[in-house]
Amino acid sequence: DPIVITIQAFLQDNNVVPLSMTYQSLYVTKETQVAIAGIILAGVYVLIIFEIVHRTLAAMLGSLAALAALAIIGN
């Protein structure tokens, strides 16, 4: 079931402004999460070993990929 958050704001002139947001996350098993982390780590190692990009940039790309994966999964 999606999580429903309802926010109600009141303006200076007592008008009500309703705002409704729905957030739904993907439910991924622990094994899938570990596989995603392993793929990201392997990708960073490939970038570093073959010197495709600088090590610092490879680490930053790996962290960006990890944050994107967490955002998509919903953790």
Secondary structure, 3 states (H helix, E strand, C coil): CCEEEEEEEECCCCCEEEEEEEECCCCCCHHHHHHHHHHHHHHHHHHHHCCCCCHHHHHHHHHHHHHHHHHHHCC
